Amino acid sequence: MARLAGWRPDDFWAATPADAAAVLAGWRDEEAGGMGQADLAAMMEQCPDG
């Protein structure tokens, strides 16, 4: 999964179960659109470390 997702080893080992679930959910639902602008803004608010 890490290689298919383009994750470096450090990214993979630092990932949470929620991160892995999000990647797998994206692969499962290929017709779902990408992240919307509102989703990105909300994520940036929650994680302001840049």
mmCIF entry with sequence, helices, sheets and N, C-alpha, C, O atoms, coordinates in Angstrom:
data_MODEL
# 
_entry.id   MODEL 
# 
_entity.id                         1 
_entity.type                       polymer 
_entity.pdbx_number_of_molecules   1 
# 
_entity_poly.entity_id                      1 
_entity_poly.type                           'polypeptide(L)' 
_entity_poly.nstd_linkage                   no 
_entity_poly.nstd_monomer                   no 
_entity_poly.pdbx_seq_one_letter_code       MARLAGWRPDDFWAATPADAAAVLAGWRDEEAGGMGQADLAAMMEQCPDG 
_entity_poly.pdbx_seq_one_letter_code_can   MARLAGWRPDDFWAATPADAAAVLAGWRDEEAGGMGQADLAAMMEQCPDG 
_entity_poly.pdbx_strand_id                 A 
# 
loop_
_entity_poly_seq.entity_id 
_entity_poly_seq.num 
_entity_poly_seq.mon_id 
_entity_poly_seq.hetero 
1 1  MET n 
1 2  ALA n 
1 3  ARG n 
1 4  LEU n 
1 5  ALA n 
1 6  GLY n 
1 7  TRP n 
1 8  ARG n 
1 9  PRO n 
1 10 ASP n 
1 11 ASP n 
1 12 PHE n 
1 13 TRP n 
1 14 ALA n 
1 15 ALA n 
1 16 THR n 
1 17 PRO n 
1 18 ALA n 
1 19 ASP n 
1 20 ALA n 
1 21 ALA n 
1 22 ALA n 
1 23 VAL n 
1 24 LEU n 
1 25 ALA n 
1 26 GLY n 
1 27 TRP n 
1 28 ARG n 
1 29 ASP n 
1 30 GLU n 
1 31 GLU n 
1 32 ALA n 
1 33 GLY n 
1 34 GLY n 
1 35 MET n 
1 36 GLY n 
1 37 GLN n 
1 38 ALA n 
1 39 ASP n 
1 40 LEU n 
1 41 ALA n 
1 42 ALA n 
1 43 MET n 
1 44 MET n 
1 45 GLU n 
1 46 GLN n 
1 47 CYS n 
1 48 PRO n 
1 49 ASP n 
1 50 GLY n 
# 
_struct_asym.id          A 
_struct_asym.entity_id   1 
# 
loop_
_struct_conf.conf_type_id 
_struct_conf.id 
_struct_conf.pdbx_PDB_helix_id 
_struct_conf.beg_label_comp_id 
_struct_conf.beg_label_asym_id 
_struct_conf.beg_label_seq_id 
_struct_conf.pdbx_beg_PDB_ins_code 
_struct_conf.end_label_comp_id 
_struct_conf.end_label_asym_id 
_struct_conf.end_label_seq_id 
_struct_conf.pdbx_end_PDB_ins_code 
_struct_conf.beg_auth_comp_id 
_struct_conf.beg_auth_asym_id 
_struct_conf.beg_auth_seq_id 
_struct_conf.end_auth_comp_id 
_struct_conf.end_auth_asym_id 
_struct_conf.end_auth_seq_id 
_struct_conf.pdbx_PDB_helix_class 
_struct_conf.details 
_struct_conf.pdbx_PDB_helix_length 
HELX_P HELX_P1 AA1 ALA A 2  ? ALA A 5  ? ALA A 2  ALA A 5  1 ? 4  
HELX_P HELX_P2 AA2 PRO A 9  ? ALA A 14 ? PRO A 9  ALA A 14 1 ? 6  
HELX_P HELX_P3 AA3 PRO A 17 ? ARG A 28 ? PRO A 17 ARG A 28 1 ? 12 
HELX_P HELX_P4 AA4 GLN A 37 ? GLN A 46 ? GLN A 37 GLN A 46 1 ? 10 
# 
_struct_conf_type.id          HELX_P 
_struct_conf_type.criteria    ? 
_struct_conf_type.reference   ? 
# 
loop_
_atom_site.group_PDB 
_atom_site.id 
_atom_site.type_symbol 
_atom_site.label_atom_id 
_atom_site.label_alt_id 
_atom_site.label_comp_id 
_atom_site.label_asym_id 
_atom_site.label_entity_id 
_atom_site.label_seq_id 
_atom_site.pdbx_PDB_ins_code 
_atom_site.Cartn_x 
_atom_site.Cartn_y 
_atom_site.Cartn_z 
_atom_site.occupancy 
_atom_site.B_iso_or_equiv 
_atom_site.pdbx_formal_charge 
_atom_site.auth_seq_id 
_atom_site.auth_comp_id 
_atom_site.auth_asym_id 
_atom_site.auth_atom_id 
_atom_site.pdbx_PDB_model_num 
ATOM 1   N N  . MET A 1 1  ? 0.819   -1.182 0.000  1.00 0.00 ? 1  MET A N  1 
ATOM 2   C CA . MET A 1 1  ? 0.000   0.000  0.000  1.00 0.00 ? 1  MET A CA 1 
ATOM 3   C C  . MET A 1 1  ? 0.867   1.252  0.000  1.00 0.00 ? 1  MET A C  1 
ATOM 4   O O  . MET A 1 1  ? 0.560   2.205  -0.716 1.00 0.00 ? 1  MET A O  1 
ATOM 5   N N  . ALA A 1 2  ? 1.933   1.275  0.778  1.00 0.00 ? 2  ALA A N  1 
ATOM 6   C CA . ALA A 1 2  ? 2.767   2.467  0.880  1.00 0.00 ? 2  ALA A CA 1 
ATOM 7   C C  . ALA A 1 2  ? 3.337   2.867  -0.476 1.00 0.00 ? 2  ALA A C  1 
ATOM 8   O O  . ALA A 1 2  ? 3.318   4.043  -0.838 1.00 0.00 ? 2  ALA A O  1 
ATOM 9   N N  . ARG A 1 3  ? 3.836   1.907  -1.210 1.00 0.00 ? 3  ARG A N  1 
ATOM 10  C CA . ARG A 1 3  ? 4.407   2.225  -2.527 1.00 0.00 ? 3  ARG A CA 1 
ATOM 11  C C  . ARG A 1 3  ? 3.337   2.707  -3.493 1.00 0.00 ? 3  ARG A C  1 
ATOM 12  O O  . ARG A 1 3  ? 3.560   3.654  -4.247 1.00 0.00 ? 3  ARG A O  1 
ATOM 13  N N  . LEU A 1 4  ? 2.186   2.067  -3.476 1.00 0.00 ? 4  LEU A N  1 
ATOM 14  C CA . LEU A 1 4  ? 1.107   2.483  -4.372 1.00 0.00 ? 4  LEU A CA 1 
ATOM 15  C C  . LEU A 1 4  ? 0.604   3.878  -4.032 1.00 0.00 ? 4  LEU A C  1 
ATOM 16  O O  . LEU A 1 4  ? 0.190   4.623  -4.920 1.00 0.00 ? 4  LEU A O  1 
ATOM 17  N N  . ALA A 1 5  ? 0.636   4.232  -2.759 1.00 0.00 ? 5  ALA A N  1 
ATOM 18  C CA . ALA A 1 5  ? 0.184   5.553  -2.332 1.00 0.00 ? 5  ALA A CA 1 
ATOM 19  C C  . ALA A 1 5  ? 1.260   6.615  -2.528 1.00 0.00 ? 5  ALA A C  1 
ATOM 20  O O  . ALA A 1 5  ? 0.989   7.809  -2.392 1.00 0.00 ? 5  ALA A O  1 
ATOM 21  N N  . GLY A 1 6  ? 2.481   6.183  -2.847 1.00 0.00 ? 6  GLY A N  1 
ATOM 22  C CA . GLY A 1 6  ? 3.570   7.130  -3.032 1.00 0.00 ? 6  GLY A CA 1 
ATOM 23  C C  . GLY A 1 6  ? 4.185   7.597  -1.726 1.00 0.00 ? 6  GLY A C  1 
ATOM 24  O O  . GLY A 1 6  ? 4.856   8.628  -1.681 1.00 0.00 ? 6  GLY A O  1 
ATOM 25  N N  . TRP A 1 7  ? 3.954   6.841  -0.668 1.00 0.00 ? 7  TRP A N  1 
ATOM 26  C CA . TRP A 1 7  ? 4.496   7.220  0.641  1.00 0.00 ? 7  TRP A CA 1 
ATOM 27  C C  . TRP A 1 7  ? 5.927   6.740  0.787  1.00 0.00 ? 7  TRP A C  1 
ATOM 28  O O  . TRP A 1 7  ? 6.268   5.626  0.387  1.00 0.00 ? 7  TRP A O  1 
ATOM 29  N N  . ARG A 1 8  ? 6.760   7.593  1.363  1.00 0.00 ? 8  ARG A N  1 
ATOM 30  C CA . ARG A 1 8  ? 8.105   7.175  1.760  1.00 0.00 ? 8  ARG A CA 1 
ATOM 31  C C  . ARG A 1 8  ? 7.963   6.332  3.022  1.00 0.00 ? 8  ARG A C  1 
ATOM 32  O O  . ARG A 1 8  ? 6.931   6.413  3.689  1.00 0.00 ? 8  ARG A O  1 
ATOM 33  N N  . PRO A 1 9  ? 8.958   5.529  3.372  1.00 0.00 ? 9  PRO A N  1 
ATOM 34  C CA . PRO A 1 9  ? 8.842   4.706  4.582  1.00 0.00 ? 9  PRO A CA 1 
ATOM 35  C C  . PRO A 1 9  ? 8.487   5.513  5.827  1.00 0.00 ? 9  PRO A C  1 
ATOM 36  O O  . PRO A 1 9  ? 7.656   5.082  6.627  1.00 0.00 ? 9  PRO A O  1 
ATOM 37  N N  . ASP A 1 10 ? 9.110   6.681  5.998  1.00 0.00 ? 10 ASP A N  1 
ATOM 38  C CA . ASP A 1 10 ? 8.801   7.507  7.176  1.00 0.00 ? 10 ASP A CA 1 
ATOM 39  C C  . ASP A 1 10 ? 7.341   7.949  7.181  1.00 0.00 ? 10 ASP A C  1 
ATOM 40  O O  . ASP A 1 10 ? 6.710   8.003  8.237  1.00 0.00 ? 10 ASP A O  1 
ATOM 41  N N  . ASP A 1 11 ? 6.806   8.263  6.002  1.00 0.00 ? 11 ASP A N  1 
ATOM 42  C CA . ASP A 1 11 ? 5.396   8.656  5.912  1.00 0.00 ? 11 ASP A CA 1 
ATOM 43  C C  . ASP A 1 11 ? 4.493   7.495  6.309  1.00 0.00 ? 11 ASP A C  1 
ATOM 44  O O  . ASP A 1 11 ? 3.516   7.665  7.039  1.00 0.00 ? 11 ASP A O  1 
ATOM 45  N N  . PHE A 1 12 ? 4.843   6.309  5.809  1.00 0.00 ? 12 PHE A N  1 
ATOM 46  C CA . PHE A 1 12 ? 4.035   5.134  6.115  1.00 0.00 ? 12 PHE A CA 1 
ATOM 47  C C  . PHE A 1 12 ? 4.015   4.860  7.609  1.00 0.00 ? 12 PHE A C  1 
ATOM 48  O O  . PHE A 1 12 ? 2.947   4.660  8.189  1.00 0.00 ? 12 PHE A O  1 
ATOM 49  N N  . TRP A 1 13 ? 5.183   4.848  8.235  1.00 0.00 ? 13 TRP A N  1 
ATOM 50  C CA . TRP A 1 13 ? 5.249   4.495  9.656  1.00 0.00 ? 13 TRP A CA 1 
ATOM 51  C C  . TRP A 1 13 ? 4.676   5.588  10.547 1.00 0.00 ? 13 TRP A C  1 
ATOM 52  O O  . TRP A 1 13 ? 4.289   5.316  11.683 1.00 0.00 ? 13 TRP A O  1 
ATOM 53  N N  . ALA A 1 14 ? 4.614   6.822  10.048 1.00 0.00 ? 14 ALA A N  1 
ATOM 54  C CA . ALA A 1 14 ? 4.034   7.916  10.830 1.00 0.00 ? 14 ALA A CA 1 
ATOM 55  C C  . ALA A 1 14 ? 2.525   8.026  10.626 1.00 0.00 ? 14 ALA A C  1 
ATOM 56  O O  . ALA A 1 14 ? 1.846   8.744  11.359 1.00 0.00 ? 14 ALA A O  1 
ATOM 57  N N  . ALA A 1 15 ? 2.005   7.315  9.634  1.00 0.00 ? 15 ALA A N  1 
ATOM 58  C CA . ALA A 1 15 ? 0.576   7.403  9.320  1.00 0.00 ? 15 ALA A CA 1 
ATOM 59  C C  . ALA A 1 15 ? -0.267  6.788  10.428 1.00 0.00 ? 15 ALA A C  1 
ATOM 60  O O  . ALA A 1 15 ? 0.129   5.823  11.082 1.00 0.00 ? 15 ALA A O  1 
ATOM 61  N N  . THR A 1 16 ? -1.423  7.371  10.612 1.00 0.00 ? 16 THR A N  1 
ATOM 62  C CA . THR A 1 16 ? -2.379  6.838  11.579 1.00 0.00 ? 16 THR A CA 1 
ATOM 63  C C  . THR A 1 16 ? -3.294  5.847  10.870 1.00 0.00 ? 16 THR A C  1 
ATOM 64  O O  . THR A 1 16 ? -3.329  5.816  9.640  1.00 0.00 ? 16 THR A O  1 
ATOM 65  N N  . PRO A 1 17 ? -4.026  5.049  11.613 1.00 0.00 ? 17 PRO A N  1 
ATOM 66  C CA . PRO A 1 17 ? -5.015  4.178  10.967 1.00 0.00 ? 17 PRO A CA 1 
ATOM 67  C C  . PRO A 1 17 ? -6.011  4.975  10.120 1.00 0.00 ? 17 PRO A C  1 
ATOM 68  O O  . PRO A 1 17 ? -6.463  4.502  9.077  1.00 0.00 ? 17 PRO A O  1 
ATOM 69  N N  . ALA A 1 18 ? -6.347  6.181  10.570 1.00 0.00 ? 18 ALA A N  1 
ATOM 70  C CA . ALA A 1 18 ? -7.272  7.018  9.792  1.00 0.00 ? 18 ALA A CA 1 
ATOM 71  C C  . ALA A 1 18 ? -6.653  7.416  8.451  1.00 0.00 ? 18 ALA A C  1 
ATOM 72  O O  . ALA A 1 18 ? -7.352  7.470  7.440  1.00 0.00 ? 18 ALA A O  1 
ATOM 73  N N  . ASP A 1 19 ? -5.344  7.697  8.436  1.00 0.00 ? 19 ASP A N  1 
ATOM 74  C CA . ASP A 1 19 ? -4.661  8.023  7.182  1.00 0.00 ? 19 ASP A CA 1 
ATOM 75  C C  . ASP A 1 19 ? -4.744  6.856  6.206  1.00 0.00 ? 19 ASP A C  1 
ATOM 76  O O  . ASP A 1 19 ? -5.080  7.033  5.036  1.00 0.00 ? 19 ASP A O  1 
ATOM 77  N N  . ALA A 1 20 ? -4.433  5.666  6.702  1.00 0.00 ? 20 ALA A N  1 
ATOM 78  C CA . ALA A 1 20 ? -4.482  4.471  5.856  1.00 0.00 ? 20 ALA A CA 1 
ATOM 79  C C  . ALA A 1 20 ? -5.908  4.215  5.370  1.00 0.00 ? 20 ALA A C  1 
ATOM 80  O O  . ALA A 1 20 ? -6.114  3.851  4.213  1.00 0.00 ? 20 ALA A O  1 
ATOM 81  N N  . ALA A 1 21 ? -6.879  4.403  6.239  1.00 0.00 ? 21 ALA A N  1 
ATOM 82  C CA . ALA A 1 21 ? -8.277  4.190  5.859  1.00 0.00 ? 21 ALA A CA 1 
ATOM 83  C C  . ALA A 1 21 ? -8.698  5.171  4.771  1.00 0.00 ? 21 ALA A C  1 
ATOM 84  O O  . ALA A 1 21 ? -9.445  4.808  3.862  1.00 0.00 ? 21 ALA A O  1 
ATOM 85  N N  . ALA A 1 22 ? -8.224  6.404  4.857  1.00 0.00 ? 22 ALA A N  1 
ATOM 86  C CA . ALA A 1 22 ? -8.568  7.403  3.845  1.00 0.00 ? 22 ALA A CA 1 
ATOM 87  C C  . ALA A 1 22 ? -8.009  7.015  2.482  1.00 0.00 ? 22 ALA A C  1 
ATOM 88  O O  . ALA A 1 22 ? -8.683  7.164  1.463  1.00 0.00 ? 22 ALA A O  1 
ATOM 89  N N  . VAL A 1 23 ? -6.771  6.516  2.465  1.00 0.00 ? 23 VAL A N  1 
ATOM 90  C CA . VAL A 1 23 ? -6.174  6.082  1.202  1.00 0.00 ? 23 VAL A CA 1 
ATOM 91  C C  . VAL A 1 23 ? -6.956  4.908  0.630  1.00 0.00 ? 23 VAL A C  1 
ATOM 92  O O  . VAL A 1 23 ? -7.288  4.893  -0.556 1.00 0.00 ? 23 VAL A O  1 
ATOM 93  N N  . LEU A 1 24 ? -7.245  3.934  1.469  1.00 0.00 ? 24 LEU A N  1 
ATOM 94  C CA . LEU A 1 24 ? -7.979  2.761  1.001  1.00 0.00 ? 24 LEU A CA 1 
ATOM 95  C C  . LEU A 1 24 ? -9.386  3.125  0.536  1.00 0.00 ? 24 LEU A C  1 
ATOM 96  O O  . LEU A 1 24 ? -9.876  2.572  -0.449 1.00 0.00 ? 24 LEU A O  1 
ATOM 97  N N  . ALA A 1 25 ? -10.033 4.045  1.233  1.00 0.00 ? 25 ALA A N  1 
ATOM 98  C CA . ALA A 1 25 ? -11.380 4.469  0.839  1.00 0.00 ? 25 ALA A CA 1 
ATOM 99  C C  . ALA A 1 25 ? -11.345 5.151  -0.523 1.00 0.00 ? 25 ALA A C  1 
ATOM 100 O O  . ALA A 1 25 ? -12.249 4.967  -1.337 1.00 0.00 ? 25 ALA A O  1 
ATOM 101 N N  . GLY A 1 26 ? -10.311 5.932  -0.768 1.00 0.00 ? 26 GLY A N  1 
ATOM 102 C CA . GLY A 1 26 ? -10.172 6.593  -2.061 1.00 0.00 ? 26 GLY A CA 1 
ATOM 103 C C  . GLY A 1 26 ? -10.005 5.606  -3.195 1.00 0.00 ? 26 GLY A C  1 
ATOM 104 O O  . GLY A 1 26 ? -10.542 5.814  -4.283 1.00 0.00 ? 26 GLY A O  1 
ATOM 105 N N  . TRP A 1 27 ? -9.270  4.536  -2.959 1.00 0.00 ? 27 TRP A N  1 
ATOM 106 C CA . TRP A 1 27 ? -9.097  3.508  -3.987 1.00 0.00 ? 27 TRP A CA 1 
ATOM 107 C C  . TRP A 1 27 ? -10.384 2.731  -4.198 1.00 0.00 ? 27 TRP A C  1 
ATOM 108 O O  . TRP A 1 27 ? -10.705 2.343  -5.321 1.00 0.00 ? 27 TRP A O  1 
ATOM 109 N N  . ARG A 1 28 ? -11.118 2.504  -3.121 1.00 0.00 ? 28 ARG A N  1 
ATOM 110 C CA . ARG A 1 28 ? -12.338 1.711  -3.213 1.00 0.00 ? 28 ARG A CA 1 
ATOM 111 C C  . ARG A 1 28 ? -13.409 2.454  -4.006 1.00 0.00 ? 28 ARG A C  1 
ATOM 112 O O  . ARG A 1 28 ? -14.145 1.842  -4.779 1.00 0.00 ? 28 ARG A O  1 
ATOM 113 N N  . ASP A 1 29 ? -13.498 3.761  -3.819 1.00 0.00 ? 29 ASP A N  1 
ATOM 114 C CA . ASP A 1 29 ? -14.546 4.557  -4.460 1.00 0.00 ? 29 ASP A CA 1 
ATOM 115 C C  . ASP A 1 29 ? -13.917 5.449  -5.523 1.00 0.00 ? 29 ASP A C  1 
ATOM 116 O O  . ASP A 1 29 ? -13.740 6.649  -5.313 1.00 0.00 ? 29 ASP A O  1 
ATOM 117 N N  . GLU A 1 30 ? -13.585 4.859  -6.654 1.00 0.00 ? 30 GLU A N  1 
ATOM 118 C CA . GLU A 1 30 ? -12.889 5.588  -7.703 1.00 0.00 ? 30 GLU A CA 1 
ATOM 119 C C  . GLU A 1 30 ? -13.721 6.703  -8.311 1.00 0.00 ? 30 GLU A C  1 
ATOM 120 O O  . GLU A 1 30 ? -13.169 7.613  -8.929 1.00 0.00 ? 30 GLU A O  1 
ATOM 121 N N  . GLU A 1 31 ? -15.042 6.653  -8.149 1.00 0.00 ? 31 GLU A N  1 
ATOM 122 C CA . GLU A 1 31 ? -15.880 7.692  -8.731 1.00 0.00 ? 31 GLU A CA 1 
ATOM 123 C C  . GLU A 1 31 ? -16.023 8.904  -7.819 1.00 0.00 ? 31 GLU A C  1 
ATOM 124 O O  . GLU A 1 31 ? -16.555 9.934  -8.234 1.00 0.00 ? 31 GLU A O  1 
ATOM 125 N N  . ALA A 1 32 ? -15.556 8.789  -6.594 1.00 0.00 ? 32 ALA A N  1 
ATOM 126 C CA . ALA A 1 32 ? -15.641 9.926  -5.675 1.00 0.00 ? 32 ALA A CA 1 
ATOM 127 C C  . ALA A 1 32 ? -14.695 11.018 -6.161 1.00 0.00 ? 32 ALA A C  1 
ATOM 128 O O  . ALA A 1 32 ? -13.607 10.739 -6.665 1.00 0.00 ? 32 ALA A O  1 
ATOM 129 N N  . GLY A 1 33 ? -15.116 12.229 -6.006 1.00 0.00 ? 33 GLY A N  1 
ATOM 130 C CA . GLY A 1 33 ? -14.277 13.341 -6.402 1.00 0.00 ? 33 GLY A CA 1 
ATOM 131 C C  . GLY A 1 33 ? -13.138 13.545 -5.420 1.00 0.00 ? 33 GLY A C  1 
ATOM 132 O O  . GLY A 1 33 ? -13.122 12.957 -4.339 1.00 0.00 ? 33 GLY A O  1 
ATOM 133 N N  . GLY A 1 34 ? -12.219 14.351 -5.791 1.00 0.00 ? 34 GLY A N  1 
ATOM 134 C CA . GLY A 1 34 ? -11.098 14.659 -4.913 1.00 0.00 ? 34 GLY A CA 1 
ATOM 135 C C  . GLY A 1 34 ? -11.531 15.559 -3.775 1.00 0.00 ? 34 GLY A C  1 
ATOM 136 O O  . GLY A 1 34 ? -12.714 15.856 -3.609 1.00 0.00 ? 34 GLY A O  1 
ATOM 137 N N  . MET A 1 35 ? -10.579 15.978 -3.013 1.00 0.00 ? 35 MET A N  1 
ATOM 138 C CA . MET A 1 35 ? -10.842 16.855 -1.877 1.00 0.00 ? 35 MET A CA 1 
ATOM 139 C C  . MET A 1 35 ? -11.331 18.202 -2.394 1.00 0.00 ? 35 MET A C  1 
ATOM 140 O O  . MET A 1 35 ? -10.742 18.779 -3.308 1.00 0.00 ? 35 MET A O  1 
ATOM 141 N N  . GLY A 1 36 ? -12.396 18.687 -1.809 1.00 0.00 ? 36 GLY A N  1 
ATOM 142 C CA . GLY A 1 36 ? -12.926 19.981 -2.196 1.00 0.00 ? 36 GLY A CA 1 
ATOM 143 C C  . GLY A 1 36 ? -12.206 21.117 -1.480 1.00 0.00 ? 36 GLY A C  1 
ATOM 144 O O  . GLY A 1 36 ? -11.457 20.889 -0.531 1.00 0.00 ? 36 GLY A O  1 
ATOM 145 N N  . GLN A 1 37 ? -12.437 22.325 -1.936 1.00 0.00 ? 37 GLN A N  1 
ATOM 146 C CA . GLN A 1 37 ? -11.794 23.501 -1.350 1.00 0.00 ? 37 GLN A CA 1 
ATOM 147 C C  . GLN A 1 37 ? -12.164 23.658 0.120  1.00 0.00 ? 37 GLN A C  1 
ATOM 148 O O  . GLN A 1 37 ? -11.309 24.004 0.935  1.00 0.00 ? 37 GLN A O  1 
ATOM 149 N N  . ALA A 1 38 ? -13.427 23.409 0.471  1.00 0.00 ? 38 ALA A N  1 
ATOM 150 C CA . ALA A 1 38 ? -13.864 23.528 1.866  1.00 0.00 ? 38 ALA A CA 1 
ATOM 151 C C  . ALA A 1 38 ? -13.182 22.478 2.736  1.00 0.00 ? 38 ALA A C  1 
ATOM 152 O O  . ALA A 1 38 ? -12.806 22.762 3.874  1.00 0.00 ? 38 ALA A O  1 
ATOM 153 N N  . ASP A 1 39 ? -13.021 21.259 2.204  1.00 0.00 ? 39 ASP A N  1 
ATOM 154 C CA . ASP A 1 39 ? -12.327 20.209 2.950  1.00 0.00 ? 39 ASP A CA 1 
ATOM 155 C C  . ASP A 1 39 ? -10.875 20.597 3.206  1.00 0.00 ? 39 ASP A C  1 
ATOM 156 O O  . ASP A 1 39 ? -10.358 20.405 4.306  1.00 0.00 ? 39 ASP A O  1 
ATOM 157 N N  . LEU A 1 40 ? -10.226 21.138 2.193  1.00 0.00 ? 40 LEU A N  1 
ATOM 158 C CA . LEU A 1 40 ? -8.836  21.563 2.331  1.00 0.00 ? 40 LEU A CA 1 
ATOM 159 C C  . LEU A 1 40 ? -8.711  22.682 3.357  1.00 0.00 ? 40 LEU A C  1 
ATOM 160 O O  . LEU A 1 40 ? -7.807  22.657 4.192  1.00 0.00 ? 40 LEU A O  1 
ATOM 161 N N  . ALA A 1 41 ? -9.606  23.661 3.306  1.00 0.00 ? 41 ALA A N  1 
ATOM 162 C CA . ALA A 1 41 ? -9.568  24.769 4.266  1.00 0.00 ? 41 ALA A CA 1 
ATOM 163 C C  . ALA A 1 41 ? -9.769  24.265 5.688  1.00 0.00 ? 41 ALA A C  1 
ATOM 164 O O  . ALA A 1 41 ? -9.088  24.719 6.607  1.00 0.00 ? 41 ALA A O  1 
ATOM 165 N N  . ALA A 1 42 ? -10.696 23.332 5.880  1.00 0.00 ? 42 ALA A N  1 
ATOM 166 C CA . ALA A 1 42 ? -10.936 22.771 7.212  1.00 0.00 ? 42 ALA A CA 1 
ATOM 167 C C  . ALA A 1 42 ? -9.709  22.018 7.712  1.00 0.00 ? 42 ALA A C  1 
ATOM 168 O O  . ALA A 1 42 ? -9.348  22.128 8.884  1.00 0.00 ? 42 ALA A O  1 
ATOM 169 N N  . MET A 1 43 ? -9.069  21.255 6.836  1.00 0.00 ? 43 MET A N  1 
ATOM 170 C CA . MET A 1 43 ? -7.878  20.516 7.230  1.00 0.00 ? 43 MET A CA 1 
ATOM 171 C C  . MET A 1 43 ? -6.741  21.470 7.590  1.00 0.00 ? 43 MET A C  1 
ATOM 172 O O  . MET A 1 43 ? -5.999  21.229 8.542  1.00 0.00 ? 43 MET A O  1 
ATOM 173 N N  . MET A 1 44 ? -6.610  22.547 6.830  1.00 0.00 ? 44 MET A N  1 
ATOM 174 C CA . MET A 1 44 ? -5.556  23.520 7.116  1.00 0.00 ? 44 MET A CA 1 
ATOM 175 C C  . MET A 1 44 ? -5.799  24.228 8.444  1.00 0.00 ? 44 MET A C  1 
ATOM 176 O O  . MET A 1 44 ? -4.845  24.586 9.134  1.00 0.00 ? 44 MET A O  1 
ATOM 177 N N  . GLU A 1 45 ? -7.055  24.434 8.808  1.00 0.00 ? 45 GLU A N  1 
ATOM 178 C CA . GLU A 1 45 ? -7.373  25.019 10.114 1.00 0.00 ? 45 GLU A CA 1 
ATOM 179 C C  . GLU A 1 45 ? -7.012  24.068 11.243 1.00 0.00 ? 45 GLU A C  1 
ATOM 180 O O  . GLU A 1 45 ? -6.498  24.489 12.280 1.00 0.00 ? 45 GLU A O  1 
ATOM 181 N N  . GLN A 1 46 ? -7.282  22.787 11.038 1.00 0.00 ? 46 GLN A N  1 
ATOM 182 C CA . GLN A 1 46 ? -7.013  21.788 12.069 1.00 0.00 ? 46 GLN A CA 1 
ATOM 183 C C  . GLN A 1 46 ? -5.526  21.510 12.221 1.00 0.00 ? 46 GLN A C  1 
ATOM 184 O O  . GLN A 1 46 ? -5.070  21.141 13.303 1.00 0.00 ? 46 GLN A O  1 
ATOM 185 N N  . CYS A 1 47 ? -4.774  21.683 11.156 1.00 0.00 ? 47 CYS A N  1 
ATOM 186 C CA . CYS A 1 47 ? -3.336  21.372 11.161 1.00 0.00 ? 47 CYS A CA 1 
ATOM 187 C C  . CYS A 1 47 ? -2.564  22.586 10.644 1.00 0.00 ? 47 CYS A C  1 
ATOM 188 O O  . CYS A 1 47 ? -2.074  22.562 9.515  1.00 0.00 ? 47 CYS A O  1 
ATOM 189 N N  . PRO A 1 48 ? -2.446  23.646 11.444 1.00 0.00 ? 48 PRO A N  1 
ATOM 190 C CA . PRO A 1 48 ? -1.848  24.886 10.955 1.00 0.00 ? 48 PRO A CA 1 
ATOM 191 C C  . PRO A 1 48 ? -0.327  24.862 10.824 1.00 0.00 ? 48 PRO A C  1 
ATOM 192 O O  . PRO A 1 48 ? 0.283   25.908 10.601 1.00 0.00 ? 48 PRO A O  1 
ATOM 193 N N  . ASP A 1 49 ? 0.292   23.703 10.956 1.00 0.00 ? 49 ASP A N  1 
ATOM 194 C CA . ASP A 1 49 ? 1.749   23.645 10.908 1.00 0.00 ? 49 ASP A CA 1 
ATOM 195 C C  . ASP A 1 49 ? 2.320   23.787 9.507  1.00 0.00 ? 49 ASP A C  1 
ATOM 196 O O  . ASP A 1 49 ? 3.539   23.771 9.332  1.00 0.00 ? 49 ASP A O  1 
ATOM 197 N N  . GLY A 1 50 ? 1.460   23.926 8.509  1.00 0.00 ? 50 GLY A N  1 
ATOM 198 C CA . GLY A 1 50 ? 1.897   24.210 7.164  1.00 0.00 ? 50 GLY A CA 1 
ATOM 199 C C  . GLY A 1 50 ? 2.297   23.018 6.402  1.00 0.00 ? 50 GLY A C  1 
ATOM 200 O O  . GLY A 1 50 ? 2.689   23.131 5.240  1.00 0.00 ? 50 GLY A O  1 
# 
